[in-house]
Amino acid sequence: MVASQMSIYFFLQMAIILGFCRLVGLAARKIGQPQVVGEMIAGVMLGPSLFGWFAPEAQAWLFPKETLKMLYVGAQLGVGLYMFIVGVDFQTDHFKTRLKSAASVSLAGMIVPFLFAVLLAPWLVKMGGLFSAKATVPEATLFLGAAIAITAFPMLARIIYERGLTGTSLGTLALAAGAIDDAAAWCVLAVVIASFEKLPDGTINQLIAVKAILGGLGYAVFIVLFGKKLLAPLGRMAERAGKVTPTILGIVMMLFCLACWAMDFIGIHAVFGGFLLGTAMPRGFFANELKKQLEPFAVVFLLPMFFTFSGLNTRLDVVTNPSLLLVTLVVLAASIGGKGVACWAAARLTGEDNRTSLAIGSLMNARGLMELIIINIGLQRGIIEPTLFSMLVVMAIVTTLMASPLFELVYGRHARREGMLGVAPSGG
C-alpha cells in the first residue's frame, strides 16, 4: 500500500474513530460513567468483537492490516502525551498528610494481587496460548501481578476532583495510595520488560536487561534530583510572557520526544519517559497553561486512537469458550478480591470507618486506561498472547465500570445527604 493510500485510510479512520468514541463517551456520561470509560468500550466495539462480527468485510476494509502501523504510532503518541499530562498534574503533597494509612492500603493493594498472581500464573502458563512460549513462570507472575495491582490513577483523581473530595481525608488517602500502587506496578513492569529480551538459547540477554534497568533507574534519579531545577526557567519564562508561548511549547515537546525516545531506546517504554518528565515540570501557572494547550488535543484526538488500536487487538469471542470463560472469571475475581477487597480491609485495619473504607476499595479497584497501557505493552513486547490480552481488556472494562456506581452506592449518596460531596462527575 503506497503512502497516498495510507493517508486516505487514515483520515477516514480518524473521522469514524473520533465520532464514534465521542458518541459512546457521551452515552456513558448519561449513565454516570466518565467519558473515558465510554471511549474504552467504543474502541472494543470498533474491533472484531462487534463491528467485525456484524460486518467483517466492512471492518476489514476500514482497518486493513497495512494501516495499523500508522494507527499504532498515533496511539503511542497519544498515550505517551496523556501520561506526560498526568505527570504534570501529579501532586506529591498527597503523600505527606496520610503517608502511614496510604502506605498500608497501597501495600495491601500490591501484596494480595501478587499472591493471586503466584497462584494463577503457573496454571495460565501451563494452559498455553495465554502467555508467550518464551515467558517463564516468574515473568508471567510479575506481569500478571502488575496487571492486577494497577489502579486507574488519572480516573481516580478525576472522580475525587469532580465529587468535591480534593483535600478531604478520603480523597487524600485514595490519591496517595493510588500513586504508590501505580509507581510500584510500573517498576515491576519495567523489570519484566527488561528481563524479557532473550538470547536464542532462551537465556536472558543480560546486556539488554542491565541497560534497561540501569538506564531507567538513572533517568528516574536524574529527573527526581535535577529535573525541577533544570526545568524551572521554563516556568519563569511563561510567567514573564503571561502564557506558554509557541517557543516554550516547542521546547517542552522536544524534551517530551527525547524522553520518550530515551526510554524506548534503552528497552523500557515511552510512557515512562513522558510521565517522569511531566512530574518535573514547573507547577502553578506554567502547569495550568501547559495542560490547557495540550490536554484537549491529547484527550480528544490522540487517545481515541489508542482505545481503537487496543480494540482491534481484542477478540471477545475467544472468551465464550467455556474453559476460557472460566479463566476470564477467575482473573476477574482475583482482580476484584486482590485489589478492591484488600484495600478495603487495609483501610479498616488502619482505623478508617467502614463507609470510607468501602469507598477507597471501590476507587482503587478501577483499572481504566492504565490497565490498557500495561497490557498493550505486554502484547507488543510478546509477553502475552491476544487471548489473554482480550481477557484483561474485559477485566479492565468491568472493574472500571464498577467504580463510579459502587462508590455512589457505598459513599456518594450518604455523603451528599450530609453535605460532604460535590457534584457528580461530568466527564472522563
TIDOPA-832481 format. One record per residue (C-alpha): residue in three letters; x, y, z; residue number from 1. Coordinates in steps of 0.25 Angstrom, whole numbers, plus 5000, padded with zeros to 4 digits. Example, Ala and Ser with C-alpha at 12.3 -4.5 7.8 and 13.67 -1.06 7.14 Angstrom:
BEGIN
+------+------+------+------+-----+
: rest :   c1 :   c2 :   c3 :  nr :
+------+------+------+------+-----+
:  ala : 5049 : 4982 : 5031 :   1 :
:  ser : 5055 : 4996 : 5029 :   2 :
+------+------+------+------+-----+
//
This chain:
BEGIN
+------+------+------+------+-----+
: rest :   c1 :   c2 :   c3 :  nr :
+------+------+------+------+-----+
:  met : 5000 : 5000 : 5000 :   1 :
:  val : 5006 : 5013 : 4996 :   2 :
:  ala : 5007 : 5026 : 5005 :   3 :
:  ser : 4996 : 5033 : 4998 :   4 :
:  gln : 4986 : 5021 : 5000 :   5 :
:  met : 4991 : 5021 : 5015 :   6 :
:  ser : 4987 : 5035 : 5017 :   7 :
:  ile : 4973 : 5033 : 5010 :   8 :
:  tyr : 4970 : 5022 : 5020 :   9 :
:  phe : 4976 : 5029 : 5032 :  10 :
:  phe : 4967 : 5041 : 5030 :  11 :
:  leu : 4954 : 5033 : 5028 :  12 :
:  gln : 4958 : 5024 : 5040 :  13 :
:  met : 4960 : 5036 : 5049 :  14 :
:  ala : 4947 : 5042 : 5045 :  15 :
:  ile : 4940 : 5030 : 5049 :  16 :
:  ile : 4948 : 5027 : 5062 :  17 :
:  leu : 4946 : 5042 : 5067 :  18 :
:  gly : 4931 : 5042 : 5064 :  19 :
:  phe : 4928 : 5028 : 5070 :  20 :
:  cys : 4937 : 5030 : 5082 :  21 :
:  arg : 4930 : 5043 : 5085 :  22 :
:  leu : 4916 : 5038 : 5083 :  23 :
:  val : 4919 : 5025 : 5092 :  24 :
:  gly : 4926 : 5034 : 5102 :  25 :
:  leu : 4914 : 5044 : 5103 :  26 :
:  ala : 4905 : 5032 : 5105 :  27 :
:  ala : 4914 : 5027 : 5116 :  28 :
:  arg : 4913 : 5041 : 5123 :  29 :
:  lys : 4898 : 5040 : 5123 :  30 :
:  ile : 4898 : 5027 : 5132 :  31 :
:  gly : 4908 : 5034 : 5141 :  32 :
:  gln : 4921 : 5028 : 5135 :  33 :
:  pro : 4933 : 5036 : 5132 :  34 :
:  gln : 4935 : 5039 : 5117 :  35 :
:  val : 4948 : 5031 : 5116 :  36 :
:  val : 4940 : 5018 : 5120 :  37 :
:  gly : 4931 : 5020 : 5108 :  38 :
:  glu : 4943 : 5022 : 5099 :  39 :
:  met : 4949 : 5010 : 5104 :  40 :
:  ile : 4937 : 5002 : 5101 :  41 :
:  ala : 4936 : 5009 : 5087 :  42 :
:  gly : 4950 : 5004 : 5084 :  43 :
:  val : 4946 : 4990 : 5086 :  44 :
:  met : 4933 : 4992 : 5078 :  45 :
:  leu : 4941 : 4996 : 5066 :  46 :
:  gly : 4949 : 4984 : 5066 :  47 :
:  pro : 4946 : 4969 : 5063 :  48 :
:  ser : 4937 : 4967 : 5075 :  49 :
:  leu : 4925 : 4975 : 5070 :  50 :
:  phe : 4928 : 4983 : 5057 :  51 :
:  gly : 4936 : 4971 : 5051 :  52 :
:  trp : 4925 : 4961 : 5056 :  53 :
:  phe : 4913 : 4969 : 5049 :  54 :
:  ala : 4921 : 4974 : 5037 :  55 :
:  pro : 4934 : 4966 : 5035 :  56 :
:  glu : 4936 : 4971 : 5021 :  57 :
:  ala : 4934 : 4986 : 5024 :  58 :
:  gln : 4942 : 4985 : 5037 :  59 :
:  ala : 4954 : 4978 : 5029 :  60 :
:  trp : 4952 : 4989 : 5018 :  61 :
:  leu : 4953 : 5001 : 5028 :  62 :
:  phe : 4964 : 4995 : 5036 :  63 :
:  pro : 4973 : 4987 : 5027 :  64 :
:  lys : 4986 : 4982 : 5034 :  65 :
:  glu : 4995 : 4990 : 5025 :  66 :
:  thr : 4989 : 5003 : 5032 :  67 :
:  leu : 4990 : 4998 : 5047 :  68 :
:  lys : 5005 : 5002 : 5047 :  69 :
:  met : 5001 : 5017 : 5045 :  70 :
:  leu : 4990 : 5016 : 5055 :  71 :
:  tyr : 5000 : 5009 : 5065 :  72 :
:  val : 5009 : 5021 : 5064 :  73 :
:  gly : 4998 : 5031 : 5067 :  74 :
:  ala : 4993 : 5022 : 5079 :  75 :
:  gln : 5007 : 5022 : 5085 :  76 :
:  leu : 5008 : 5037 : 5083 :  77 :
:  gly : 4994 : 5039 : 5090 :  78 :
:  val : 4997 : 5030 : 5102 :  79 :
:  gly : 5011 : 5036 : 5104 :  80 :
:  leu : 5006 : 5050 : 5103 :  81 :
:  tyr : 4994 : 5047 : 5112 :  82 :
:  met : 5004 : 5041 : 5123 :  83 :
:  phe : 5012 : 5053 : 5122 :  84 :
:  ile : 5000 : 5062 : 5125 :  85 :
:  val : 4997 : 5052 : 5137 :  86 :
:  gly : 5011 : 5055 : 5141 :  87 :
:  val : 5009 : 5070 : 5140 :  88 :
:  asp : 4997 : 5068 : 5149 :  89 :
:  phe : 5003 : 5059 : 5159 :  90 :
:  gln : 5003 : 5065 : 5173 :  91 :
:  thr : 5014 : 5059 : 5182 :  92 :
:  asp : 5008 : 5066 : 5194 :  93 :
:  his : 4997 : 5055 : 5195 :  94 :
:  phe : 5008 : 5047 : 5202 :  95 :
:  lys : 5011 : 5056 : 5213 :  96 :
:  thr : 4998 : 5056 : 5221 :  97 :
:  arg : 4993 : 5042 : 5220 :  98 :
:  leu : 5006 : 5034 : 5218 :  99 :
:  lys : 5004 : 5023 : 5228 : 100 :
:  ser : 4990 : 5020 : 5224 : 101 :
:  ala : 4993 : 5021 : 5209 : 102 :
:  ala : 5005 : 5012 : 5210 : 103 :
:  ser : 4997 : 5001 : 5217 : 104 :
:  val : 4985 : 5002 : 5207 : 105 :
:  ser : 4996 : 5002 : 5196 : 106 :
:  leu : 5004 : 4991 : 5202 : 107 :
:  ala : 4991 : 4982 : 5203 : 108 :
:  gly : 4987 : 4986 : 5189 : 109 :
:  met : 5001 : 4981 : 5184 : 110 :
:  ile : 5003 : 4969 : 5192 : 111 :
:  val : 4990 : 4962 : 5191 : 112 :
:  pro : 4989 : 4963 : 5175 : 113 :
:  phe : 5003 : 4957 : 5174 : 114 :
:  leu : 4999 : 4946 : 5183 : 115 :
:  phe : 4988 : 4943 : 5174 : 116 :
:  ala : 4998 : 4944 : 5162 : 117 :
:  val : 5007 : 4934 : 5169 : 118 :
:  leu : 4995 : 4924 : 5170 : 119 :
:  leu : 4989 : 4927 : 5156 : 120 :
:  ala : 5002 : 4929 : 5147 : 121 :
:  pro : 5007 : 4914 : 5147 : 122 :
:  trp : 4993 : 4910 : 5143 : 123 :
:  leu : 4991 : 4920 : 5132 : 124 :
:  val : 5005 : 4917 : 5126 : 125 :
:  lys : 5002 : 4902 : 5126 : 126 :
:  met : 4989 : 4904 : 5119 : 127 :
:  gly : 4997 : 4910 : 5107 : 128 :
:  gly : 4992 : 4921 : 5097 : 129 :
:  leu : 4991 : 4932 : 5108 : 130 :
:  phe : 5006 : 4935 : 5111 : 131 :
:  ser : 5017 : 4935 : 5101 : 132 :
:  ala : 5024 : 4922 : 5099 : 133 :
:  lys : 5037 : 4930 : 5103 : 134 :
:  ala : 5031 : 4934 : 5117 : 135 :
:  thr : 5035 : 4927 : 5129 : 136 :
:  val : 5026 : 4926 : 5141 : 137 :
:  pro : 5033 : 4937 : 5149 : 138 :
:  glu : 5032 : 4946 : 5137 : 139 :
:  ala : 5017 : 4943 : 5136 : 140 :
:  thr : 5015 : 4944 : 5151 : 141 :
:  leu : 5021 : 4958 : 5151 : 142 :
:  phe : 5013 : 4963 : 5139 : 143 :
:  leu : 5000 : 4957 : 5144 : 144 :
:  gly : 5003 : 4963 : 5158 : 145 :
:  ala : 5005 : 4977 : 5152 : 146 :
:  ala : 4993 : 4976 : 5143 : 147 :
:  ile : 4984 : 4972 : 5155 : 148 :
:  ala : 4990 : 4982 : 5164 : 149 :
:  ile : 4990 : 4995 : 5155 : 150 :
:  thr : 4980 : 5006 : 5158 : 151 :
:  ala : 4973 : 5016 : 5149 : 152 :
:  phe : 4980 : 5027 : 5155 : 153 :
:  pro : 4976 : 5038 : 5145 : 154 :
:  met : 4962 : 5034 : 5146 : 155 :
:  leu : 4963 : 5033 : 5162 : 156 :
:  ala : 4968 : 5047 : 5162 : 157 :
:  arg : 4957 : 5052 : 5153 : 158 :
:  ile : 4946 : 5045 : 5161 : 159 :
:  ile : 4951 : 5051 : 5174 : 160 :
:  tyr : 4952 : 5065 : 5168 : 161 :
:  glu : 4938 : 5065 : 5162 : 162 :
:  arg : 4932 : 5059 : 5174 : 163 :
:  gly : 4938 : 5071 : 5183 : 164 :
:  leu : 4947 : 5061 : 5191 : 165 :
:  thr : 4960 : 5068 : 5188 : 166 :
:  gly : 4967 : 5071 : 5201 : 167 :
:  thr : 4958 : 5062 : 5209 : 168 :
:  ser : 4963 : 5051 : 5217 : 169 :
:  leu : 4957 : 5041 : 5207 : 170 :
:  gly : 4962 : 5048 : 5195 : 171 :
:  thr : 4976 : 5050 : 5200 : 172 :
:  leu : 4977 : 5035 : 5205 : 173 :
:  ala : 4972 : 5029 : 5192 : 174 :
:  leu : 4981 : 5038 : 5183 : 175 :
:  ala : 4993 : 5035 : 5191 : 176 :
:  ala : 4990 : 5020 : 5192 : 177 :
:  gly : 4987 : 5020 : 5177 : 178 :
:  ala : 5000 : 5028 : 5173 : 179 :
:  ile : 5009 : 5018 : 5182 : 180 :
:  asp : 5002 : 5006 : 5175 : 181 :
:  asp : 5004 : 5010 : 5161 : 182 :
:  ala : 5018 : 5014 : 5163 : 183 :
:  ala : 5021 : 5001 : 5169 : 184 :
:  ala : 5014 : 4994 : 5158 : 185 :
:  trp : 5021 : 5001 : 5147 : 186 :
:  cys : 5034 : 4998 : 5153 : 187 :
:  val : 5031 : 4983 : 5153 : 188 :
:  leu : 5026 : 4984 : 5139 : 189 :
:  ala : 5040 : 4991 : 5135 : 190 :
:  val : 5047 : 4979 : 5141 : 191 :
:  val : 5038 : 4969 : 5133 : 192 :
:  ile : 5041 : 4977 : 5120 : 193 :
:  ala : 5056 : 4977 : 5123 : 194 :
:  ser : 5057 : 4963 : 5126 : 195 :
:  phe : 5049 : 4958 : 5114 : 196 :
:  glu : 5060 : 4961 : 5104 : 197 :
:  lys : 5065 : 4947 : 5102 : 198 :
:  leu : 5076 : 4940 : 5094 : 199 :
:  pro : 5073 : 4929 : 5084 : 200 :
:  asp : 5076 : 4919 : 5095 : 201 :
:  gly : 5065 : 4925 : 5104 : 202 :
:  thr : 5074 : 4931 : 5114 : 203 :
:  ile : 5073 : 4946 : 5118 : 204 :
:  asn : 5081 : 4956 : 5109 : 205 :
:  gln : 5088 : 4961 : 5121 : 206 :
:  leu : 5093 : 4973 : 5114 : 207 :
:  ile : 5080 : 4978 : 5109 : 208 :
:  ala : 5074 : 4975 : 5123 : 209 :
:  val : 5084 : 4983 : 5130 : 210 :
:  lys : 5083 : 4994 : 5120 : 211 :
:  ala : 5068 : 4995 : 5122 : 212 :
:  ile : 5069 : 4994 : 5137 : 213 :
:  leu : 5081 : 5003 : 5140 : 214 :
:  gly : 5076 : 5013 : 5129 : 215 :
:  gly : 5062 : 5014 : 5135 : 216 :
:  leu : 5067 : 5016 : 5149 : 217 :
:  gly : 5078 : 5026 : 5144 : 218 :
:  tyr : 5067 : 5034 : 5137 : 219 :
:  ala : 5057 : 5034 : 5149 : 220 :
:  val : 5068 : 5038 : 5159 : 221 :
:  phe : 5073 : 5049 : 5149 : 222 :
:  ile : 5058 : 5054 : 5148 : 223 :
:  val : 5056 : 5054 : 5163 : 224 :
:  leu : 5069 : 5060 : 5167 : 225 :
:  phe : 5071 : 5071 : 5156 : 226 :
:  gly : 5058 : 5071 : 5147 : 227 :
:  lys : 5051 : 5082 : 5155 : 228 :
:  lys : 5063 : 5091 : 5156 : 229 :
:  leu : 5067 : 5090 : 5141 : 230 :
:  leu : 5053 : 5092 : 5136 : 231 :
:  ala : 5049 : 5104 : 5146 : 232 :
:  pro : 5054 : 5114 : 5135 : 233 :
:  leu : 5042 : 5110 : 5126 : 234 :
:  gly : 5032 : 5114 : 5137 : 235 :
:  arg : 5039 : 5127 : 5139 : 236 :
:  met : 5039 : 5130 : 5124 : 237 :
:  ala : 5024 : 5126 : 5124 : 238 :
:  glu : 5021 : 5136 : 5135 : 239 :
:  arg : 5028 : 5147 : 5129 : 240 :
:  ala : 5021 : 5145 : 5116 : 241 :
:  gly : 5008 : 5143 : 5123 : 242 :
:  lys : 5006 : 5130 : 5115 : 243 :
:  val : 5012 : 5117 : 5110 : 244 :
:  thr : 5018 : 5123 : 5097 : 245 :
:  pro : 5020 : 5115 : 5084 : 246 :
:  thr : 5035 : 5115 : 5087 : 247 :
:  ile : 5033 : 5109 : 5101 : 248 :
:  leu : 5023 : 5099 : 5096 : 249 :
:  gly : 5033 : 5095 : 5085 : 250 :
:  ile : 5044 : 5093 : 5096 : 251 :
:  val : 5034 : 5085 : 5104 : 252 :
:  met : 5030 : 5076 : 5093 : 253 :
:  met : 5045 : 5074 : 5089 : 254 :
:  leu : 5048 : 5069 : 5103 : 255 :
:  phe : 5036 : 5060 : 5103 : 256 :
:  cys : 5040 : 5054 : 5090 : 257 :
:  leu : 5054 : 5052 : 5095 : 258 :
:  ala : 5049 : 5046 : 5108 : 259 :
:  cys : 5040 : 5036 : 5101 : 260 :
:  trp : 5051 : 5033 : 5091 : 261 :
:  ala : 5061 : 5030 : 5102 : 262 :
:  met : 5052 : 5020 : 5109 : 263 :
:  asp : 5049 : 5013 : 5096 : 264 :
:  phe : 5064 : 5013 : 5093 : 265 :
:  ile : 5068 : 5006 : 5106 : 266 :
:  gly : 5057 : 4996 : 5104 : 267 :
:  ile : 5046 : 5000 : 5114 : 268 :
:  his : 5034 : 5008 : 5108 : 269 :
:  ala : 5032 : 5023 : 5104 : 270 :
:  val : 5021 : 5025 : 5115 : 271 :
:  phe : 5031 : 5024 : 5126 : 272 :
:  gly : 5039 : 5036 : 5120 : 273 :
:  gly : 5027 : 5044 : 5118 : 274 :
:  phe : 5021 : 5042 : 5131 : 275 :
:  leu : 5034 : 5045 : 5139 : 276 :
:  leu : 5037 : 5057 : 5131 : 277 :
:  gly : 5023 : 5062 : 5134 : 278 :
:  thr : 5025 : 5061 : 5149 : 279 :
:  ala : 5038 : 5070 : 5148 : 280 :
:  met : 5031 : 5081 : 5140 : 281 :
:  pro : 5029 : 5095 : 5148 : 282 :
:  arg : 5016 : 5095 : 5155 : 283 :
:  gly : 5005 : 5106 : 5157 : 284 :
:  phe : 5003 : 5116 : 5145 : 285 :
:  phe : 5012 : 5108 : 5136 : 286 :
:  ala : 5006 : 5095 : 5138 : 287 :
:  asn : 4992 : 5100 : 5137 : 288 :
:  glu : 4995 : 5107 : 5124 : 289 :
:  leu : 5002 : 5095 : 5118 : 290 :
:  lys : 4990 : 5086 : 5121 : 291 :
:  lys : 4981 : 5096 : 5115 : 292 :
:  gln : 4989 : 5095 : 5102 : 293 :
:  leu : 4992 : 5080 : 5102 : 294 :
:  glu : 4980 : 5073 : 5109 : 295 :
:  pro : 4969 : 5075 : 5099 : 296 :
:  phe : 4977 : 5070 : 5087 : 297 :
:  ala : 4983 : 5059 : 5094 : 298 :
:  val : 4970 : 5054 : 5100 : 299 :
:  val : 4960 : 5057 : 5089 : 300 :
:  phe : 4969 : 5054 : 5077 : 301 :
:  leu : 4980 : 5045 : 5081 : 302 :
:  leu : 4975 : 5036 : 5092 : 303 :
:  pro : 4963 : 5030 : 5083 : 304 :
:  met : 4974 : 5024 : 5074 : 305 :
:  phe : 4980 : 5017 : 5086 : 306 :
:  phe : 4966 : 5011 : 5090 : 307 :
:  thr : 4963 : 5007 : 5076 : 308 :
:  phe : 4977 : 5001 : 5074 : 309 :
:  ser : 4974 : 4993 : 5087 : 310 :
:  gly : 4960 : 4989 : 5082 : 311 :
:  leu : 4966 : 4984 : 5069 : 312 :
:  asn : 4974 : 4974 : 5077 : 313 :
:  thr : 4962 : 4970 : 5085 : 314 :
:  arg : 4954 : 4958 : 5082 : 315 :
:  leu : 4943 : 4956 : 5092 : 316 :
:  asp : 4938 : 4943 : 5084 : 317 :
:  val : 4950 : 4936 : 5090 : 318 :
:  val : 4945 : 4936 : 5104 : 319 :
:  thr : 4932 : 4930 : 5100 : 320 :
:  asn : 4939 : 4917 : 5100 : 321 :
:  pro : 4935 : 4910 : 5114 : 322 :
:  ser : 4949 : 4908 : 5118 : 323 :
:  leu : 4954 : 4922 : 5114 : 324 :
:  leu : 4942 : 4928 : 5120 : 325 :
:  leu : 4945 : 4921 : 5133 : 326 :
:  val : 4959 : 4927 : 5133 : 327 :
:  thr : 4953 : 4941 : 5130 : 328 :
:  leu : 4944 : 4940 : 5142 : 329 :
:  val : 4955 : 4935 : 5151 : 330 :
:  val : 4965 : 4946 : 5147 : 331 :
:  leu : 4953 : 4956 : 5149 : 332 :
:  ala : 4950 : 4950 : 5163 : 333 :
:  ala : 4965 : 4951 : 5166 : 334 :
:  ser : 4966 : 4965 : 5162 : 335 :
:  ile : 4954 : 4970 : 5170 : 336 :
:  gly : 4958 : 4962 : 5182 : 337 :
:  gly : 4972 : 4965 : 5181 : 338 :
:  lys : 4970 : 4980 : 5179 : 339 :
:  gly : 4957 : 4985 : 5184 : 340 :
:  val : 4955 : 4975 : 5196 : 341 :
:  ala : 4969 : 4976 : 5200 : 342 :
:  cys : 4969 : 4991 : 5200 : 343 :
:  trp : 4956 : 4992 : 5208 : 344 :
:  ala : 4962 : 4982 : 5218 : 345 :
:  ala : 4975 : 4990 : 5220 : 346 :
:  ala : 4967 : 5003 : 5221 : 347 :
:  arg : 4959 : 4997 : 5232 : 348 :
:  leu : 4971 : 4992 : 5240 : 349 :
:  thr : 4977 : 5006 : 5239 : 350 :
:  gly : 4965 : 5012 : 5246 : 351 :
:  glu : 4956 : 5017 : 5235 : 352 :
:  asp : 4941 : 5015 : 5237 : 353 :
:  asn : 4934 : 5005 : 5228 : 354 :
:  arg : 4928 : 5014 : 5219 : 355 :
:  thr : 4941 : 5021 : 5216 : 356 :
:  ser : 4948 : 5008 : 5214 : 357 :
:  leu : 4938 : 5003 : 5204 : 358 :
:  ala : 4939 : 5016 : 5196 : 359 :
:  ile : 4954 : 5014 : 5196 : 360 :
:  gly : 4953 : 5000 : 5191 : 361 :
:  ser : 4943 : 5003 : 5180 : 362 :
:  leu : 4952 : 5014 : 5175 : 363 :
:  met : 4965 : 5006 : 5176 : 364 :
:  asn : 4959 : 4995 : 5169 : 365 :
:  ala : 4957 : 5002 : 5155 : 366 :
:  arg : 4968 : 4999 : 5145 : 367 :
:  gly : 4964 : 5008 : 5133 : 368 :
:  leu : 4974 : 5014 : 5123 : 369 :
:  met : 4986 : 5009 : 5132 : 370 :
:  glu : 4982 : 4995 : 5130 : 371 :
:  leu : 4981 : 4996 : 5115 : 372 :
:  ile : 4994 : 5003 : 5115 : 373 :
:  ile : 5001 : 4991 : 5122 : 374 :
:  ile : 4994 : 4980 : 5114 : 375 :
:  asn : 4997 : 4987 : 5101 : 376 :
:  ile : 5012 : 4987 : 5105 : 377 :
:  gly : 5011 : 4973 : 5109 : 378 :
:  leu : 5005 : 4969 : 5095 : 379 :
:  gln : 5015 : 4978 : 5087 : 380 :
:  arg : 5027 : 4972 : 5095 : 381 :
:  gly : 5022 : 4958 : 5093 : 382 :
:  ile : 5020 : 4955 : 5107 : 383 :
:  ile : 5005 : 4951 : 5106 : 384 :
:  glu : 4996 : 4946 : 5094 : 385 :
:  pro : 4984 : 4952 : 5088 : 386 :
:  thr : 4975 : 4943 : 5096 : 387 :
:  leu : 4980 : 4947 : 5110 : 388 :
:  phe : 4980 : 4962 : 5105 : 389 :
:  ser : 4965 : 4960 : 5102 : 390 :
:  met : 4962 : 4955 : 5116 : 391 :
:  leu : 4970 : 4966 : 5122 : 392 :
:  val : 4962 : 4976 : 5114 : 393 :
:  val : 4949 : 4970 : 5119 : 394 :
:  met : 4955 : 4971 : 5133 : 395 :
:  ala : 4959 : 4986 : 5131 : 396 :
:  ile : 4945 : 4990 : 5126 : 397 :
:  val : 4937 : 4982 : 5137 : 398 :
:  thr : 4946 : 4988 : 5148 : 399 :
:  thr : 4945 : 5002 : 5143 : 400 :
:  leu : 4930 : 5001 : 5140 : 401 :
:  met : 4928 : 4997 : 5155 : 402 :
:  ala : 4936 : 5009 : 5161 : 403 :
:  ser : 4926 : 5020 : 5160 : 404 :
:  pro : 4913 : 5013 : 5163 : 405 :
:  leu : 4920 : 5005 : 5174 : 406 :
:  phe : 4925 : 5018 : 5180 : 407 :
:  glu : 4912 : 5025 : 5179 : 408 :
:  leu : 4905 : 5013 : 5186 : 409 :
:  val : 4915 : 5012 : 5198 : 410 :
:  tyr : 4919 : 5026 : 5200 : 411 :
:  gly : 4913 : 5037 : 5190 : 412 :
:  arg : 4898 : 5037 : 5194 : 413 :
:  his : 4901 : 5037 : 5209 : 414 :
:  ala : 4912 : 5048 : 5207 : 415 :
:  arg : 4902 : 5057 : 5199 : 416 :
:  arg : 4892 : 5056 : 5209 : 417 :
:  glu : 4902 : 5060 : 5219 : 418 :
:  gly : 4907 : 5072 : 5210 : 419 :
:  met : 4921 : 5065 : 5209 : 420 :
:  leu : 4921 : 5063 : 5194 : 421 :
:  gly : 4921 : 5072 : 5181 : 422 :
:  val : 4914 : 5069 : 5168 : 423 :
:  ala : 4914 : 5056 : 5161 : 424 :
:  pro : 4925 : 5054 : 5150 : 425 :
:  ser : 4922 : 5060 : 5137 : 426 :
:  gly : 4934 : 5055 : 5128 : 427 :
:  gly : 4945 : 5046 : 5127 : 428 :
+------+------+------+------+-----+
//
